């Protein structure tokens, strides 16, 4: 990953560490390249459908162990877009931006 996606990811991990909980289940994915640009630097836009219907946040807090902490307002399936950029090393592509589109169900 590269900034700004890298900073966003590190901040999200720090936020998750502060919650005594863990995630169970597996995400469903359906990525596809939707745009390719051969400009400088080369860039590919990937659109994906993130399916979190089988993923749940479970409490590890004493006295609440195993309690489901899912946010009912959070969509369980939605589209997101990632911009992947080729860096000076021709074999190195890094995610530079990730944009969840919570309003676009898939």
BELUR-V858758 format. One record per pair of residues at least 4 apart in sequence whose ideal C-beta (glycine too) atoms are under 7 Angstrom apart, sorted by the first residue. I is the first residue (numbers start at 1). J is the second residue. Records with the same first field share a line. If there is no record, write none. Layout:
I = J + J
This chain:
1 = 5 + 6 + 9 + 94 + 95
2 = 6 + 85 + 94 + 96
3 = 7
4 = 8 + 97
5 = 9 + 95 + 96 + 97 + 98
6 = 10
7 = 11
8 = 12
9 = 13
10 = 14
11 = 15
12 = 16
13 = 17
14 = 18
20 = 59 + 60 + 61
21 = 57 + 58 + 59 + 60 + 69
22 = 58 + 60
23 = 55 + 57
24 = 56 + 58
25 = 54 + 55 + 56
26 = 54 + 55
27 = 50 + 51 + 52 + 55
28 = 51
29 = 48 + 50
30 = 48 + 49
31 = 46 + 48
32 = 46 + 47
33 = 44 + 46
34 = 45 + 46 + 47
35 = 45
36 = 44
37 = 42 + 43
38 = 42
39 = 43
41 = 85 + 86 + 87
42 = 86
43 = 83 + 84 + 85
44 = 84
45 = 81 + 83
46 = 81 + 82 + 84
47 = 79 + 81
48 = 79 + 80 + 82
49 = 77 + 79 + 106
50 = 78 + 80
51 = 77
52 = 76
53 = 76 + 77
56 = 68 + 70
57 = 69 + 70
58 = 66 + 68 + 69
59 = 64 + 65 + 66 + 67 + 69
60 = 65
61 = 65
70 = 74
75 = 102 + 105
77 = 105 + 106
78 = 100 + 101 + 102 + 104 + 105 + 106
79 = 101 + 104 + 106
80 = 98 + 99 + 100 + 101
81 = 99 + 101
82 = 95 + 98
83 = 96 + 97
84 = 93 + 94 + 95 + 96
85 = 93 + 94 + 96
86 = 90 + 93
87 = 92 + 94
